[in-house]
Amino acid sequence: MKTATLQVTLTPELEAFVQDKVRTGRYQDASEVIRDALRVFEQGAERCENPALETLIQEGLESGPAEPLTPSVWDKIWAESDKLARVLRRKPKRAA
């Protein structure tokens, strides 16, 4: 595998984090820590590439500001869930 050398500037906190990871013995040097972190970052980015999820998130963002969960909102939520539960209990069960 061909490798490239990059120079990266880290904050003191990130440098300490990398050095702590090396001190655990899991990594031989800072380069291994950074490579592992980039692999994890890449895997997370791949998981986020879900068009259906992105559509739902966008719809939520465009729906306007969030409604505070006040006691009256909770009352509405519970009333709707109770109504749905009653409907579901009335449905006849299918024969197996």
C-alpha positions as CSV (number, residue, x, y, z in Angstrom):
1,M,0.0,0.0,0.0
2,K,1.4,3.4,-1.0
3,T,1.3,6.0,1.7
4,A,1.7,9.7,1.8
5,T,3.1,12.0,4.5
6,L,1.0,14.9,5.6
7,Q,1.7,17.6,8.2
8,V,-1.3,18.2,10.5
9,T,-1.6,20.9,13.1
10,L,-3.5,19.9,16.2
11,T,-4.8,21.8,19.2
12,P,-3.0,21.0,22.4
13,E,-6.1,19.1,23.6
14,L,-6.1,16.9,20.4
15,E,-2.4,16.3,20.7
16,A,-2.8,15.2,24.3
17,F,-5.7,12.9,23.2
18,V,-3.6,11.3,20.5
19,Q,-0.6,10.8,22.9
20,D,-3.0,9.3,25.5
21,K,-4.1,6.8,22.9
22,V,-0.5,5.9,22.1
23,R,0.3,5.5,25.8
24,T,-2.5,2.9,26.2
25,G,-0.4,0.6,24.0
26,R,-3.1,0.0,21.5
27,Y,-1.3,2.2,18.9
28,Q,2.4,2.2,18.2
29,D,2.5,5.9,17.2
30,A,0.4,9.0,16.5
31,S,0.1,8.1,12.8
32,E,-1.8,4.9,13.8
33,V,-4.2,6.9,16.0
34,I,-4.9,9.3,13.2
35,R,-5.4,6.6,10.6
36,D,-7.8,4.7,12.8
37,A,-9.7,7.9,13.6
38,L,-10.0,8.6,9.9
39,R,-11.3,5.1,9.2
40,V,-14.0,5.5,11.9
41,F,-14.8,8.9,10.5
42,E,-15.1,7.5,7.0
43,Q,-17.4,4.6,8.2
44,G,-19.6,7.1,10.0
45,A,-19.9,9.3,6.9
46,E,-20.9,6.3,4.8
47,R,-23.7,5.4,7.3
48,C,-25.0,9.0,7.0
49,E,-25.4,8.7,3.3
50,N,-29.0,7.5,3.5
51,P,-31.3,9.4,1.1
52,A,-34.5,8.4,2.9
53,L,-33.1,9.6,6.2
54,E,-31.8,12.8,4.7
55,T,-35.3,13.5,3.2
56,L,-36.9,13.0,6.6
57,I,-34.4,15.2,8.3
58,Q,-34.9,17.9,5.7
59,E,-38.7,17.7,6.1
60,G,-38.2,18.2,9.8
61,L,-36.0,21.2,9.4
62,E,-38.5,22.7,6.9
63,S,-41.5,22.1,9.2
64,G,-40.7,25.1,11.3
65,P,-39.6,25.6,14.9
66,A,-40.1,22.8,17.3
67,E,-43.2,23.0,19.5
68,P,-42.4,22.9,23.2
69,L,-43.6,19.8,25.0
70,T,-46.0,21.5,27.4
71,P,-48.5,19.5,29.5
72,S,-51.2,20.3,26.9
73,V,-49.1,18.9,24.1
74,W,-48.4,15.7,26.1
75,D,-52.2,15.5,26.8
76,K,-52.8,15.5,23.0
77,I,-50.1,12.9,22.4
78,W,-51.6,10.6,25.1
79,A,-55.1,11.1,23.7
80,E,-54.0,10.2,20.2
81,S,-52.1,7.1,21.4
82,D,-55.1,6.0,23.5
83,K,-57.4,6.4,20.5
84,L,-55.0,4.3,18.3
85,A,-54.7,1.6,21.0
86,R,-58.5,1.3,21.2
87,V,-58.8,1.0,17.4
88,L,-56.1,-1.7,17.3
89,R,-57.7,-3.6,20.1
90,R,-61.0,-3.8,18.2
91,K,-59.4,-5.2,15.0
92,P,-60.2,-8.9,14.7
93,K,-57.2,-11.2,15.0
94,R,-56.2,-13.3,11.9
95,A,-56.4,-17.0,12.1
96,A,-53.0,-18.7,12.1
